[in-house]
Amino acid sequence: MEINNSRFLINGGKPLFGSVKVSGAKNSATKLVVASLLTEQACEFTNSPNKINDLMITGKLCEHLGSELKMENDRLFISTPEIVTTSIPENYGSLNRISILFAGPLLHRKGYAEIPIPGGCRIGSRPVNFHLDGLKALGCHVEVKDNYYILKTDGLKGTNVNLDYPSVGATENILIAATMAQGRTTICNAAVEPEIMDLVKFLQKMGAIIEISTDRKITIEGVNKLYGASHYIIPDRNQAASFAVAGLASKGDVYVENAIQDDLITFLNTVRKVGGKFEVKDRGIRFYYDGPFNSIALETNVHPGFMTDWQQPFVILLTQANGISIVHETVYEKRFGYVNELKKMGAEIELYNTCLGGMNCRFANQDYFHSAVVKGPTELHAAEISVPDLRAGISYLIAGVIAKGETVVNGAMYIDRGYEDIDSKLRDLGAVIVRL
């Protein structure tokens, strides 16, 4: 596994045209691979984004724990006949947040786990208390020692878990752990993102019993054993939205193959409100420019709301819209940490610590700059900028594509966490971009 500090050089100012294929979803693939450790039998995944760094890290972690893993093109094969260690190296905890999700497989198969306190993108606190409270409710003893969570159990048992916030990661963690817990587990106020549903489908194929209610309630009937299964990983809706914005903001015409309308309903509605054009086809969605963009008020939320990971690319589009747009971030309190670099490119964006453009959110009356006012249209110009996190990184690439001159984007490793061959795919659309 190689994680480098390369950067991108973009000569922008040209519209994008052509077709681009969306890879399998990073946020689904990594969790599915972890869930495969619940069984000793082999599992196979297709449409797997094998070149994405986060999945490479997850694969290395699985191999450390005892998995046999092989990647071929977009196929991933994994089997874990034996867990050879219950301790995850601390350096993996600082790379991303996936290590905490290994709790369920390790507890079921060994009754013990040592998991480093996780890291990840600097977009907010993202505490794991929801994860730990859920595991404790299932019968896991938790203590903190030397930057590690020490987890122990004599056997997990079904329980009722009521999440204070519909956290995606906590829902996934409890789902994985509850599938083989004794008795029934109910998760109330659960996350219901498409990636959650993909995990549920895979676990069901393995032999789990999971029911989804309409009121954000997930019920799991624990089973004694799970089995190997094959699964097609859903396409990445974050990639789909990013390529859509790149096409629109550059005033081009881009067909996003594998973009799924069902997973992009709110995004598509917002594209239409801002004045962008799209055409849903059998195997993807075409996005194209046909006139000026309008300013809008936008608020992020949990699914089925406007996804927080769509916010950064969409802000680039709003810099090209006529008038004043308002963006209210309600999911992560520090998600606007990328704005200062965009100002170097001429973007007119101001941040506020109040709830603008919508109802008060959980960050109200706190000193978090979680609302933005975007003035457009602004002609962006080239600059040298540095990436703070994955989704900010893709927005910087889009900004570089539409800005005139040569833009240098430092920190390609962040973008590589979630986008396979991003420079190659942008070149196929006509972008002038090289990796340095």
HUUR-V153049 format. One record per helix or strand of 2 or more residues. SS is the DSSP state (A for helix, B for strand). FROM is the first residue (numbers start at 1). LEN is the number of residues. If there is no record, write none. Layout:
[[SS,FROM,LEN] [SS,FROM,LEN]]
//
This chain:
[[B,7,6] [B,17,5] [A,26,13] [B,43,4] [A,53,13] [B,68,5] [B,75,5] [A,90,4] [A,98,13] [B,112,5] [A,129,9] [B,141,5] [B,148,5] [B,160,3] [A,168,11] [B,184,5] [A,194,13] [B,209,4] [B,217,5] [B,230,3] [A,237,13] [B,253,5] [A,261,3] [A,265,10] [B,277,5] [B,284,5] [B,293,2] [B,297,4] [A,308,11] [B,321,8] [A,339,6] [B,348,5] [B,371,6] [B,384,3] [A,390,13] [B,404,7] [A,412,5] [A,422,7] [B,432,4]]
//
